[in-house]
Amino acid sequence: MKYLHPELETMARPELEEYQLDRLKNILKKVSETPFYSNKFKEANIDISQINTIADIRKLPFTTKEDLRNNYPYGMAAVPMEEVVRIHSSSGTTGNPTVVLHSQQDLDWWAEQVARCLYMVGLRKTDVFQNSSGYGMFTGGLGFQYGAEKLGMVTVPAAAGNSKRQVKFIVDFGTTAIHAIPSYATRLAEVMAEEGYGIGHKPTKLKTLVIGAEPHSEGQRKRIEEVLGVKAYNSYGLSEMCGPGVAFECTEQNGLHIWEDSYIVEIVDPVTLEPVKDGEIGELVLTTLKRDAMPIIRYRTRDLTSFMPGECPCGRTHRRIARLQGRSDDMIILKGVNIFPIQIEKILMQFKELGTNYLITLQTVNNNDEMIVEVELNELYSEDYNEIKSLASEIRRQLKDELLVTPTVKFVNKGGLPQSEGKAVRVKDLRSFK
């Protein structure tokens, strides 16, 4: 069978929108009884009885991460606390984290949704699924754990880090699928080679990789597929919605299906907050339709993406979004130019002479802001000075064409930049105004 939930995944568009509207009306009744949304709707002079089409959702106010922080820890609850069975929170480093509450109903639905994602890329109960994501308050660990178990797979809760142990588990347990963030997947491939496994070495049973949690380019995905000998599928999620499972690539690898039976999806201009056209990049805004303990209306994710036009050959009717292009709040502004780290990565990943680890440093020199891009060389690359000089010149030229500013490009030897087993640190802003 091609679909885990065929009646939902292939629902005709008019039927899907009717399904969404019915759920939206129920959710609005539920949240209007909470102090937070009751006050928010009153301040915006909102009468929820006038929300009669999906387009009417634009009449409702946005919800932000600051709203969640200001109502820490239980101010967004839509059910009595005795019905809450789990709490997850963001990894915020300052102030209150964002807290998300789950009922048992929420957890059951979340597991089904993650299972749908994994089934979509061909995983079945005969697979062995290794999860190298962090467990605990972070949603990536338990989200994939319960989704994989829902499909009946053997699950390996390896958690993050300890790469040699990860490789041992892959080999000894016959792991066929693994979940990892892109930067760690690259590191894992290096350790596998050091241990004598992977492409060009002793084979493993790995065939599928699930990647997400940090922006990455198509070039980096292709590089990971080559070095691990797998098909790598992009995953998108955020704890405010549930965690992983919000959107996922199918085997066509042409955008991520975002599950519209669970969310109303908007993409808006981050400045004007008006909808953008298909194909135009904007900020993703999500409204939960199945959340019980803590529904959220028009949540500004700050994640930048676009709707992909047309239908997917896989037959699923849920709209597709493009791979995340960064965030509206991690944009670099240099010499008046808006730059996202993903733009730099796209250029770097085109060069086979380079490794995958890089660092962007912004600093002020003689009252002038400058960008330095440090990138590791492939260990097999020539040490000829003229060749290296020529390579740096070509990279600098392409970066200037893409960014409209001219960075300094510096090469370091393989392993010369800090390695991280969590999310990779790609930008250091040392400018004097920081």
C-alpha positions in Angstrom: 0.0 0.0 0.0 1.3 3.4 -1.0 -0.4 5.5 1.7 -0.7 4.9 5.4 -3.8 7.1 5.7 -5.2 7.1 2.1 -8.5 8.7 3.0 -6.7 11.7 4.3 -3.6 11.9 2.2 -5.5 11.8 -1.1 -8.6 13.8 -0.1 -9.9 16.0 -3.0 -9.2 19.7 -2.5 -12.7 20.9 -1.9 -13.3 18.1 0.6 -10.0 18.8 2.3 -10.9 22.5 2.7 -14.4 21.6 4.1 -12.6 19.3 6.5 -10.3 22.1 7.6 -13.1 24.6 8.0 -15.1 22.3 10.2 -12.1 21.7 12.4 -11.2 25.4 12.5 -14.6 26.3 13.8 -14.3 23.7 16.6 -10.8 24.9 17.5 -12.0 28.5 17.6 -14.8 27.6 20.1 -12.2 25.8 22.2 -9.6 28.5 22.3 -12.1 31.4 22.8 -12.7 29.9 26.3 -9.1 30.4 27.3 -8.0 33.6 28.9 -5.3 34.3 26.4 -7.3 34.0 23.2 -10.5 35.4 24.8 -8.6 38.6 25.5 -6.8 38.6 22.1 -10.0 38.2 20.2 -11.7 40.9 22.2 -8.9 43.3 21.7 -9.0 42.6 17.9 -12.9 42.9 17.9 -13.2 39.3 16.6 -16.5 37.5 16.4 -15.6 33.9 15.7 -19.1 33.2 14.3 -18.1 35.3 11.3 -15.3 32.9 10.4 -17.1 31.0 7.6 -14.4 30.3 5.0 -10.7 29.3 5.2 -9.8 32.7 3.8 -11.5 34.3 6.8 -8.7 33.1 9.0 -6.8 36.2 7.9 -9.2 38.2 10.1 -7.7 36.5 13.2 -4.7 37.9 15.0 -1.3 36.2 14.9 0.3 34.3 17.8 4.0 34.7 18.4 6.8 33.0 20.4 6.7 36.0 22.7 3.0 35.2 23.5 4.0 31.7 24.5 6.8 33.0 26.7 4.6 35.6 28.3 2.1 32.9 29.2 4.7 30.5 30.6 4.2 27.9 31.9 0.4 27.0 31.6 -1.3 30.1 30.4 -2.0 28.7 27.0 -3.7 25.5 28.3 -7.1 24.8 26.7 -7.9 21.8 29.0 -7.6 21.2 32.7 -4.1 20.4 33.8 -5.1 17.0 35.0 -5.7 16.1 31.3 -2.1 17.1 30.4 0.3 14.1 30.3 3.5 15.6 28.8 5.3 18.9 28.6 7.9 19.8 25.9 9.8 23.1 25.7 12.1 24.9 23.4 15.8 25.2 23.9 15.7 29.0 24.5 18.9 30.2 26.2 17.5 33.5 27.7 14.3 34.1 29.5 11.4 31.7 29.7 11.3 28.8 27.2 8.3 28.2 25.1 6.3 25.4 26.7 4.0 23.1 24.8 1.4 20.9 26.6 0.2 17.5 25.3 -2.8 15.4 26.2 -2.9 11.7 25.5 -5.0 12.4 22.4 -2.3 14.8 21.2 0.5 12.2 21.6 -1.5 9.5 19.8 -2.2 11.8 16.9 1.4 13.0 16.8 2.7 9.4 16.6 0.3 8.7 13.7 1.5 11.8 11.9 5.2 10.9 12.2 4.4 7.3 11.2 2.7 8.7 8.1 5.9 10.6 7.2 8.1 7.6 7.6 5.7 5.3 5.7 5.7 7.8 2.9 9.4 7.3 2.2 9.1 3.5 2.2 9.8 2.5 5.8 8.0 -0.5 7.1 7.8 -2.7 10.2 10.7 -4.8 8.8 13.1 -1.8 9.1 15.4 -1.0 12.0 15.2 2.7 12.8 18.0 4.5 14.7 17.3 7.9 16.2 20.4 10.0 16.8 18.3 13.0 18.0 18.4 14.3 21.5 15.7 13.0 23.9 14.2 14.9 26.8 12.5 18.3 26.4 13.5 18.4 22.8 10.8 16.9 20.6 13.0 15.2 18.0 13.8 12.2 20.1 10.4 11.1 21.4 8.6 12.3 18.3 10.5 10.0 16.0 10.6 7.3 18.6 6.8 7.0 18.9 6.2 7.4 15.2 8.7 4.6 14.4 7.2 2.4 17.0 3.7 3.1 15.6 4.8 1.5 12.3 6.2 -1.5 14.3 9.8 -0.9 13.4 12.6 -2.1 15.6 13.7 1.3 17.2 17.2 2.2 18.4 17.0 5.2 20.7 20.7 6.0 20.3 20.3 9.7 21.2 22.8 12.4 20.2 26.5 12.1 20.1 29.1 9.3 20.7 29.6 8.7 17.0 31.7 5.5 17.4 28.8 4.0 19.4 26.4 5.2 16.7 28.4 3.3 14.1 28.6 0.2 16.2 24.8 0.2 16.6 24.4 0.7 12.8 26.6 -2.3 12.1 25.5 -4.6 14.9 21.8 -4.0 14.9 21.5 -3.9 11.1 20.1 -0.4 11.1 18.4 0.4 7.8 17.1 4.0 8.6 18.5 6.7 10.7 17.4 10.2 11.8 20.1 12.9 12.1 20.5 16.6 11.6 22.4 17.4 8.4 25.7 18.6 10.0 25.8 15.5 12.2 25.0 13.2 9.3 28.1 14.5 7.6 30.2 13.9 10.8 28.7 10.4 11.1 29.8 9.5 7.6 33.4 10.6 8.4 33.4 8.4 11.6 32.0 5.4 9.6 34.8 5.8 7.1 37.4 5.9 9.9 35.9 2.7 11.4 36.0 1.0 8.0 32.3 1.2 7.0 30.3 2.9 4.3 31.0 3.8 0.7 34.4 2.4 -0.4 34.6 0.3 2.7 32.6 -2.6 4.3 28.9 -2.1 3.5 26.1 -1.6 6.0 22.3 -2.0 5.6 21.7 1.7 5.8 19.3 2.9 3.0 17.3 5.8 4.4 18.2 9.0 6.2 15.8 11.5 7.7 17.3 15.0 8.0 15.9 18.2 9.5 16.1 20.7 12.4 18.6 23.0 10.6 18.6 24.7 7.2 20.6 23.0 4.5 21.1 23.2 0.8 20.3 20.7 -1.9 24.1 20.5 -2.4 24.6 19.4 1.2 21.8 16.8 0.9 23.4 15.3 -2.3 26.8 15.2 -0.6 25.3 13.4 2.4 23.6 10.9 0.1 26.8 10.2 -1.7 29.0 9.7 1.3 26.5 7.6 3.2 25.0 5.7 0.3 21.4 6.5 1.3 18.4 8.4 0.1 18.0 11.5 2.4 14.5 12.9 3.0 13.9 16.3 4.4 11.8 16.6 7.5 10.2 19.8 9.0 8.7 20.3 12.4 8.6 22.6 15.4 7.7 22.1 19.0 4.9 24.7 19.0 3.0 22.5 16.5 4.0 19.1 17.9 7.6 18.5 16.9 8.7 16.5 13.9 6.0 15.4 11.5 4.6 18.7 10.4 5.9 18.3 6.8 8.0 15.7 5.0 9.3 14.8 1.6 7.9 11.9 -0.3 10.0 9.6 -2.5 9.8 12.2 -5.3 12.0 14.5 -3.3 10.4 17.6 -4.8 9.2 19.6 -1.7 7.7 18.7 1.6 4.1 17.7 1.9 2.6 19.8 4.8 -0.3 17.9 6.4 -3.3 20.1 5.9 -5.6 17.8 7.7 -3.7 18.9 10.8 -2.8 22.6 10.0 -4.1 25.5 8.0 -1.0 26.8 6.2 -0.3 30.3 5.2 2.9 32.0 3.8 3.0 35.7 4.4 5.4 38.6 3.7 7.3 39.0 7.0 7.0 42.8 6.8 3.5 43.4 5.4 2.1 40.2 6.8 0.1 39.8 3.5 -0.1 36.5 1.7 2.6 35.9 -1.0 2.1 34.2 -4.3 3.1 30.6 -5.0 6.8 30.3 -5.5 7.6 33.5 -3.5 9.5 33.2 -0.3 7.7 34.3 2.9 7.2 33.4 6.5 5.3 30.2 7.3 2.2 30.7 9.5 0.4 27.7 11.0 -2.9 27.1 12.8 -3.4 23.7 14.6 -6.5 21.8 13.8 -6.1 18.7 15.9 -4.3 19.9 19.0 -6.3 19.2 22.2 -4.3 20.5 25.2 -2.9 23.7 23.6 -4.2 24.8 20.2 -2.5 27.7 18.5 -4.0 30.1 16.0 -1.9 31.7 13.2 1.5 31.0 14.7 4.3 33.0 13.2 7.0 30.3 12.9 9.7 32.8 11.5 10.7 30.0 9.1 11.0 31.1 5.5 9.8 29.0 2.7 7.4 29.0 -0.3 4.5 27.1 -1.7 5.5 24.8 -4.6 3.0 25.1 -7.5 1.4 22.1 -9.2 0.5 18.6 -8.1 3.0 16.0 -6.9 3.3 12.8 -8.9 2.9 10.8 -5.7 -0.8 11.5 -5.7 -1.0 13.2 -2.3 -3.2 16.3 -2.4 -1.6 18.2 0.5 0.3 21.2 -0.6 4.1 21.2 -0.7 6.5 23.7 0.7 10.1 24.2 -0.4 13.0 23.4 1.8 13.4 26.0 4.6 15.5 29.0 3.4 16.4 30.2 6.9 14.5 32.3 9.4 13.1 35.8 9.2 14.9 36.5 12.6 18.4 35.1 11.8 18.9 37.2 8.7 22.3 38.8 8.4 22.3 42.5 7.5 25.7 43.5 6.1 26.3 46.8 4.4 22.6 47.2 4.0 22.2 43.8 2.3 20.0 41.1 3.6 21.8 37.7 3.6 20.9 34.3 4.8 23.6 31.7 5.7 21.9 29.2 3.4 22.8 31.4 0.4 26.5 31.0 1.3 26.1 27.2 1.8 24.6 26.8 -1.6 27.7 28.3 -3.2 30.2 26.4 -1.1 28.5 23.0 -1.7 29.0 23.4 -5.4 32.7 22.9 -5.0 33.9 19.3 -4.7 37.3 20.6 -3.4 35.6 21.7 -0.2 34.4 19.8 2.9 31.0 20.4 4.4 32.1 22.4 7.5 32.2 26.2 7.3 31.9 29.2 9.6 30.8 32.8 8.8 32.3 35.5 11.0 31.1 39.1 10.9 33.4 41.7 12.5 34.1 45.4 12.5 37.5 46.5 11.2 38.4 50.3 11.1 34.6 51.0 11.5 33.9 48.8 8.5 31.8 45.7 8.8 33.3 42.7 7.1 32.4 39.0 6.4 34.9 36.2 6.6 33.9 32.8 5.3 36.1 30.0 6.6 35.6 26.6 5.0 37.4 23.2 5.3 39.2 21.8 2.3 38.6 18.3 1.1 41.4 16.2 2.5 42.3 15.0 -1.0 42.6 18.4 -2.5 45.9 19.7 -4.0 48.3 21.6 -1.8 49.5 23.6 -4.8 49.5 27.3 -3.8 48.3 28.6 -7.2 45.4 26.1 -7.4 44.3 27.1 -3.9 44.5 30.8 -4.7 42.5 30.3 -7.9 39.9 28.3 -6.0 39.5 31.0 -3.4 39.2 33.7 -6.1 36.4 31.7 -7.9 34.5 31.1 -4.6 34.8 34.8 -3.7 33.5 35.8 -7.1 30.4 33.5 -6.9 29.7 34.7 -3.4 29.8 38.3 -4.5 27.4 37.6 -7.4 25.0 35.9 -5.0 25.3 38.2 -1.9 26.1 41.5 -3.6 28.9 42.0 -1.0 32.5 40.7 -1.2 33.5 38.4 1.7 37.0 37.2 2.6 37.4 33.5 1.9 39.8 31.5 4.1 40.6 27.8 3.8 41.4 25.5 6.7 42.5 21.9 6.7 39.9 19.1 7.3 39.0 19.1 10.9 40.2 22.6 11.4 36.9 24.1 12.3 34.9 23.2 15.5 32.8 20.1 15.2 29.3 20.0 16.8 27.1 17.0 17.5 24.2 19.3 18.0 23.0 22.0 15.6 26.0 23.4 13.8 27.0 27.0 14.7 27.4 28.7 11.3 27.6 32.4 12.2 29.6 34.3 14.7 28.7 38.0 14.8 31.5 39.9 16.5 30.6 43.4 15.1 31.0 46.3 17.4 27.2 47.0 17.8 26.6 43.5 19.1 
